[in-house]
Each structure stands twice: as C-alpha cells, then as structure tokens.
Amino acid sequence: MKEREIYADLKTLSPLMVRLDGRAFHQVTKTLSFSEPFDEIFSSAMAEVTKSLLGDAGFAPVLGFTFSDEISLYFTESPFLGRVEKIDSVLASFASSSLTIALELKEPVSFDARIIPVTPDHVLPYLSWRQQEAWRNHMNGWSQKLLKDEGYTSQEAASMLHAMKAAELHEFCFQRGVNLAMTPAWQRRGILVYRTVAQKDGYNPKTGKQVTALRNIITIDREIPLFTNPEGKNLINGLIRNVCDMQ
C-alpha cells in the first residue's frame, strides 16, 4: 500500500512562507468570553505561539507575523527537506498544541496550513498584503462590535457592512466614537516576532573574569510600523539581510 501514499514525496523549494489559520476560532473566543472586537489575552497567546514556532519547535523561521487567528512564517530553508505533507501537518499540529497550552483550553483547537513559495523579494510584498488584511479585519471587527452594541445580530451586522469600503468603515466607527487610527498598534498592524542579537554580561568560572557574550533572543514586537513605509521596509529588509549575511 506504500505506493498509494501519492503525496508523501511532494516537495517545495525554499525560501517559502507558511501561513497558519485557526479553524472556527470564533467558537473558542465565545466560549472563553474574550473581549470584543479584540482581546489582549488571546492576542498575547497567539504571539507566544508564534514565538514558540521560532524558538521551541525545532524549526528555524526567520520571522513570524500574526494577527487575529493567523500566523505567517518565513523560512529560508525548508523544514523536512521540503516535504509538503510534513511541513503542513507538523506546523499546524504544533501551533494547535501550543495555543491549547497557552490558553489552558479544555477543548481541542486546530489550525490549517498552506505553503507559499517565495523569493526574498516577495517577503515584503507578502507581509504588506497580510498587514493590509489585518487592517481590514480591524475595521470590520470594530464596526461589527459597534453594530452589535446597537442591538443588531452578528449576521445582520455582517450583511450591513459587506459592501462598505475602507473610508466608509472608518467614518462609520468615528461617528460612533471610535477613532480607528488611535486604537492599539497590534490591533491595526499585527505583531511581528523575530530574532535579535543582544549582549549579555556573564562570569567565566575558568578564568574568574567577567565576560560579555552575544545571545540570540526572540522579540515580540507589538508596535510595528507599516511595512509599506520606509521604516517598515527597513525593518523587514534588515531581518532578511541579517539571515543572508549569516549563511
């Protein structure tokens, strides 16, 4: 029957992005009575899951970007020699387990995973695209929340907002007392997780002297710039360049 495992040898080239999406997470947030439209506990848990994928899962993604129930990871080298089934299944299952632990859930949750082959030049456009989706999600989330506060059901709110453009949603919220441009950055722009190098003072027992060593640390950045702005471009290009310099 081994020959019937027809997808087992399907492989992808590197570099690549892997995007994880939560499945039916609205049930999870509803069960745990998370705040609407955005809950800091859930956001922090997703950031910790992303951090674990960078540091504890046995992989080596360069960076992770997360908003809502979505995580994108950038790899310069393919895990599992590029085997698509392994990459998708292991990353999704690790993220599911990690979030279950982070939120102390009593019911199982699941992610799906997809692979996007890229070149280094595609990383910034990809992340800009997902950040734009984070902004759209942010506007929709606040608009739906405000309509529900007025007594509309979730279905009615979604129907009312379906055809509205970004400027209309922004004005809609502003007229109801919420300036979307002044909400926390992590709600509007997402969260970036990446490795940085820091100096750490220590003691060498063999020489009896104080020493300074370089340590890799994983940073969760909740105040990221727009990736379409010079500051954002420099941040992402700098992270990619650092990896290229080390290879």
C-alpha positions in Angstrom: 0.0 0.0 0.0 3.0 2.3 0.3 2.7 3.3 -3.4 -0.8 4.8 -2.6 0.8 7.5 -0.5 0.9 9.6 -3.6 1.6 12.9 -1.9 4.3 11.8 0.5 7.1 12.8 -1.8 5.6 16.1 -2.9 8.2 18.8 -2.1 8.6 22.5 -2.1 11.6 24.6 -2.8 13.0 27.3 -0.4 12.6 30.0 0.6 8.9 29.8 1.5 6.2 31.3 3.6 3.9 29.1 5.7 0.6 30.5 6.8 -1.4 29.0 9.6 -5.1 29.8 10.0 -7.3 29.0 13.0 -10.3 26.8 12.3 -13.6 28.1 13.8 -11.9 30.1 16.4 -15.0 32.3 16.9 -16.3 29.4 19.0 -13.2 29.5 21.2 -13.3 33.2 21.8 -17.1 33.0 22.5 -16.6 30.1 25.0 -13.9 31.9 26.9 -15.9 35.2 26.8 -13.0 37.2 25.3 -13.4 40.9 24.8 -14.8 42.2 21.5 -13.6 43.1 19.0 -10.0 42.3 20.1 -8.8 40.5 23.2 -5.3 41.1 24.6 -5.1 37.7 26.3 -5.9 36.0 23.0 -3.5 38.2 21.1 -0.7 37.6 23.6 -1.3 33.8 23.3 -1.1 34.0 19.5 2.2 35.9 19.9 3.5 33.3 22.3 2.6 30.5 19.8 4.5 32.4 17.1 7.4 32.8 19.4 7.4 29.0 20.2 7.4 28.3 16.5 10.5 30.3 16.1 12.3 29.0 19.2 10.9 25.8 20.6 9.5 23.8 17.6 12.8 22.7 16.2 12.5 24.8 13.1 14.3 28.0 12.0 11.9 30.5 10.5 13.4 34.0 10.1 10.3 35.7 11.4 6.7 35.4 12.2 3.8 37.8 11.7 0.5 37.3 13.4 -2.9 39.0 13.7 -6.3 37.6 14.7 -6.1 33.8 14.4 -3.5 33.8 11.6 0.3 33.3 11.7 2.7 33.6 8.8 6.3 32.3 9.0 9.2 33.0 6.6 11.7 30.2 6.1 15.0 30.5 4.1 15.5 26.7 4.4 12.6 24.2 4.1 11.9 22.0 7.1 11.7 18.3 6.5 13.7 18.6 3.2 10.7 20.5 1.7 8.2 17.7 2.2 4.8 19.4 1.9 2.8 16.9 4.0 5.3 17.1 6.9 5.6 20.9 6.9 1.9 21.5 6.8 0.9 18.8 9.3 3.7 19.3 11.9 3.5 23.1 11.9 -0.3 23.1 12.2 -0.3 20.5 15.0 2.4 22.2 16.9 0.6 25.5 16.8 -2.7 23.8 17.9 -0.9 22.2 20.9 0.9 25.4 21.8 -2.3 27.5 21.8 -4.1 24.9 23.8 -1.4 25.2 26.5 -1.1 29.0 26.3 -4.9 29.4 26.9 -5.3 26.3 29.2 -8.1 25.2 26.9 -10.3 22.2 27.7 -11.5 21.7 24.2 -9.2 21.0 21.2 -8.5 23.7 18.6 -7.0 23.3 15.2 -5.1 25.2 12.5 -4.7 24.6 8.8 -1.5 25.3 7.0 -0.6 26.3 3.5 2.8 26.9 1.8 3.6 29.9 -0.4 6.9 29.6 -2.4 8.6 32.9 -2.5 12.0 34.6 -3.2 13.5 37.2 -0.7 12.0 39.9 -2.9 8.5 38.5 -2.3 8.7 38.7 1.5 7.9 42.4 1.9 5.0 42.4 -0.5 3.6 39.3 1.1 3.8 40.8 4.6 2.4 44.1 3.4 -0.6 42.1 1.9 -1.2 40.3 5.2 -0.9 43.6 7.1 -3.5 45.2 4.9 -5.7 42.2 5.7 -5.0 42.9 9.4 -6.2 46.5 8.9 -9.4 45.3 7.1 -10.0 42.8 9.8 -9.5 45.6 12.4 -12.1 47.8 10.7 -14.6 45.1 10.3 -14.2 43.9 13.9 -14.8 47.3 15.4 -17.7 48.0 13.0 -19.4 44.7 13.8 -18.9 45.3 17.6 -20.4 48.7 17.4 -23.5 47.4 15.5 -23.9 44.6 18.0 -23.8 47.2 20.8 -26.8 48.8 19.0 -28.7 45.6 19.1 -28.0 44.0 15.7 -27.1 40.3 15.4 -23.8 39.2 14.1 -25.4 38.1 10.8 -27.2 41.4 10.4 -24.1 43.4 11.2 -22.0 41.4 8.6 -24.7 42.0 6.0 -24.8 45.7 6.6 -21.0 46.1 6.4 -20.5 43.7 3.4 -20.3 46.3 0.7 -18.7 49.2 2.7 -15.3 50.5 1.6 -12.4 51.3 4.0 -13.1 55.0 4.2 -16.8 54.3 4.9 -16.0 51.9 7.7 -13.5 54.4 9.2 -16.2 57.1 9.2 -18.8 54.7 10.5 -16.7 54.0 13.6 -15.7 57.6 14.0 -19.3 58.7 14.1 -19.9 56.2 16.9 -17.0 57.5 19.0 -14.1 55.2 17.9 -11.2 56.6 16.0 -9.6 53.5 14.4 -6.3 55.4 13.9 -6.0 55.7 17.7 -6.5 52.0 18.6 -3.5 49.9 19.8 -1.0 49.3 17.0 -1.2 45.5 17.4 -4.9 45.7 16.5 -4.3 47.7 13.4 -1.0 46.4 12.2 -0.5 42.9 13.7 2.5 41.6 15.7 6.0 40.8 14.4 8.1 38.1 16.0 11.8 37.9 15.1 15.3 37.1 16.4 17.7 39.8 17.5 21.2 39.6 19.0 21.8 41.1 22.4 24.9 41.5 24.6 24.8 39.7 27.9 27.2 40.1 30.8 28.3 36.9 32.5 31.0 35.3 34.5 33.6 32.8 33.3 34.4 30.4 36.2 37.5 29.1 34.4 39.2 32.5 34.1 37.5 34.2 37.0 36.7 37.2 34.8 33.5 39.0 33.8 32.8 38.4 30.1 30.4 39.7 27.5 28.7 37.3 25.2 26.2 37.6 22.3 22.9 35.9 22.7 20.1 35.3 20.3 16.8 36.4 21.7 13.3 36.3 20.2 11.5 39.6 20.2 7.7 40.1 20.2 7.1 43.5 18.7 3.6 44.8 19.2 4.4 48.4 18.0 5.4 47.6 14.4 5.4 50.2 11.6 3.5 49.9 8.3 5.5 47.6 6.0 4.7 49.9 3.1 6.5 52.8 4.9 10.3 53.3 4.8 10.6 52.3 8.5 8.8 49.1 7.9 10.7 48.3 4.7 14.0 48.8 6.5 12.9 46.6 9.4 11.9 43.6 7.1 14.8 44.0 4.7 17.2 44.3 7.6 15.9 41.0 9.1 16.3 39.3 5.7 19.7 40.8 5.1 21.0 39.6 8.5 20.0 36.0 7.7 21.7 36.2 4.3 24.9 37.5 6.0 25.0 34.6 8.4 24.5 31.9 5.6 
